[in-house]
Amino acid sequence: MALERCDVEKIAHLARLGLNDADLPRTTDALNSILALVDQMQAVDTTGIEPLAHPLEASQRLRADVVTETNHRDSYQAIAPATENGLYLVPKVIE
């Protein structure tokens, strides 16, 4: 599937890209080469190949999810002008 100039102009408009006339031929060629690569990859026979979740089949060592810090919320909010139920109260800025 080859893209033409009008297709690239529509794509650029939808993506809100400001392409000038000098950039259109280069962009068209680049997009066509990307689509050709995708077509080439789709032509590969992958029957009998199991999909992998990760190419290295590695698992990450995760630390235990435990609380390591003490709660300082009350001391942090002590200097705030207004708080309620642990939340900072701010003036309304949008009506």
Sine and cosine of phi, psi and omega as CSV:
sin_phi,cos_phi,sin_psi,cos_psi,sin_omega,cos_omega
0.00,0.00,0.94,-0.33,-0.01,-1.00
-0.99,-0.15,0.70,-0.72,0.05,-1.00
-1.00,0.05,0.56,-0.83,0.07,-1.00
-0.95,-0.31,0.10,-1.00,-0.07,-1.00
-0.85,0.53,-0.67,0.74,-0.02,-1.00
-0.91,0.41,-0.56,0.83,0.05,-1.00
-0.90,0.43,-0.69,0.73,0.00,-1.00
-0.92,0.40,-0.60,0.80,0.05,-1.00
-0.90,0.44,-0.64,0.76,0.03,-1.00
-0.92,0.40,-0.68,0.73,0.02,-1.00
-0.89,0.46,-0.69,0.73,0.01,-1.00
-0.89,0.45,-0.62,0.79,0.03,-1.00
-0.91,0.41,-0.71,0.70,0.01,-1.00
-0.90,0.43,-0.57,0.82,0.00,-1.00
-1.00,0.06,0.01,1.00,-0.02,-1.00
0.84,0.54,0.70,0.72,0.05,-1.00
-0.99,-0.16,0.70,-0.71,0.02,-1.00
-1.00,-0.05,0.99,0.13,0.03,-1.00
-1.00,-0.06,0.75,-0.67,0.09,-1.00
-1.00,-0.04,0.09,-1.00,-0.08,-1.00
-0.90,0.45,-0.46,0.89,0.00,-1.00
-0.96,0.27,-0.47,0.88,-0.03,-1.00
-1.00,0.09,-0.35,0.94,-0.10,-0.99
-0.88,0.48,-0.72,0.69,0.00,-1.00
-0.89,0.45,-0.66,0.76,0.00,-1.00
-0.92,0.40,-0.66,0.75,0.01,-1.00
-0.92,0.39,-0.64,0.77,0.04,-1.00
-0.88,0.47,-0.71,0.71,0.03,-1.00
-0.89,0.46,-0.66,0.75,-0.01,-1.00
-0.90,0.43,-0.71,0.71,0.02,-1.00
-0.91,0.41,-0.62,0.78,0.04,-1.00
-0.91,0.42,-0.59,0.80,0.03,-1.00
-0.94,0.34,-0.57,0.82,0.07,-1.00
-0.91,0.42,-0.71,0.70,0.02,-1.00
-0.91,0.41,-0.56,0.83,0.06,-1.00
-0.91,0.41,-0.63,0.78,0.05,-1.00
-0.90,0.43,-0.65,0.76,0.04,-1.00
-0.90,0.44,-0.69,0.73,0.05,-1.00
-0.88,0.48,-0.64,0.77,0.02,-1.00
-0.91,0.42,-0.65,0.76,0.02,-1.00
-0.93,0.36,-0.56,0.83,0.01,-1.00
-0.96,0.29,-0.34,0.94,0.00,-1.00
-0.98,0.18,-0.20,0.98,-0.01,-1.00
-0.95,0.32,0.73,-0.69,0.02,-1.00
-0.98,0.19,0.90,-0.44,-0.03,-1.00
-0.90,-0.43,0.37,0.93,0.01,-1.00
-0.93,0.38,0.69,-0.73,0.02,-1.00
0.99,0.12,0.05,1.00,0.01,-1.00
-0.98,-0.19,0.83,-0.55,0.00,-1.00
-0.98,0.22,0.71,-0.71,0.06,-1.00
-0.94,0.33,0.55,-0.84,0.02,-1.00
-0.97,-0.26,0.60,-0.80,0.08,-1.00
-0.97,0.24,-0.54,0.84,0.00,-1.00
-0.51,-0.86,0.68,-0.73,-0.07,-1.00
-0.89,0.45,-0.41,0.91,-0.02,-1.00
-0.98,-0.21,-0.11,0.99,-0.04,-1.00
0.77,0.64,0.66,0.75,-0.01,-1.00
-0.98,-0.18,0.46,-0.89,0.09,-1.00
-0.87,-0.49,0.54,-0.84,-0.03,-1.00
-1.00,0.02,0.60,-0.80,0.12,-0.99
-0.99,0.15,0.86,-0.51,-0.02,-1.00
-0.94,-0.34,0.61,-0.79,0.04,-1.00
-0.99,0.16,0.34,-0.94,0.02,-1.00
-0.92,0.40,0.62,-0.79,-0.01,-1.00
-1.00,0.06,0.99,0.10,0.00,-1.00
-0.80,-0.60,0.46,-0.89,0.02,-1.00
-0.97,0.26,0.80,-0.59,0.00,-1.00
-0.91,-0.42,-0.22,0.98,-0.01,-1.00
-0.94,-0.34,0.48,-0.88,0.10,-1.00
-1.00,0.05,0.39,-0.92,-0.04,-1.00
-0.98,0.20,0.90,-0.44,0.01,-1.00
-0.94,-0.34,0.25,0.97,-0.11,-0.99
-0.85,0.52,-0.71,0.71,-0.04,-1.00
-0.89,0.46,-0.65,0.76,0.00,-1.00
-0.95,0.32,-0.56,0.83,0.05,-1.00
-0.93,0.36,-0.61,0.79,-0.06,-1.00
-1.00,0.08,-0.08,1.00,0.00,-1.00
-0.90,0.44,-0.50,0.86,-0.02,-1.00
-1.00,-0.07,-0.04,1.00,-0.01,-1.00
-0.96,0.27,0.56,-0.83,0.00,-1.00
-0.89,0.45,-0.62,0.79,-0.04,-1.00
-0.49,-0.87,0.76,-0.65,0.08,-1.00
-0.67,-0.75,0.39,-0.92,0.05,-1.00
-0.44,-0.90,0.82,-0.57,0.01,-1.00
0.81,0.58,0.62,0.79,0.03,-1.00
0.99,0.15,0.12,0.99,0.01,-1.00
-0.92,-0.39,0.52,-0.86,0.08,-1.00
-0.99,0.13,0.73,-0.68,0.06,-1.00
-0.99,-0.12,0.75,-0.66,-0.02,-1.00
-0.80,-0.60,0.41,-0.91,0.02,-1.00
-0.93,0.36,0.49,-0.87,0.03,-1.00
-0.94,0.33,0.79,-0.62,-0.03,-1.00
-0.93,-0.37,-0.28,0.96,0.02,-1.00
-0.86,-0.51,0.76,-0.64,-0.01,-1.00
-0.99,-0.16,0.00,0.00,0.00,0.00
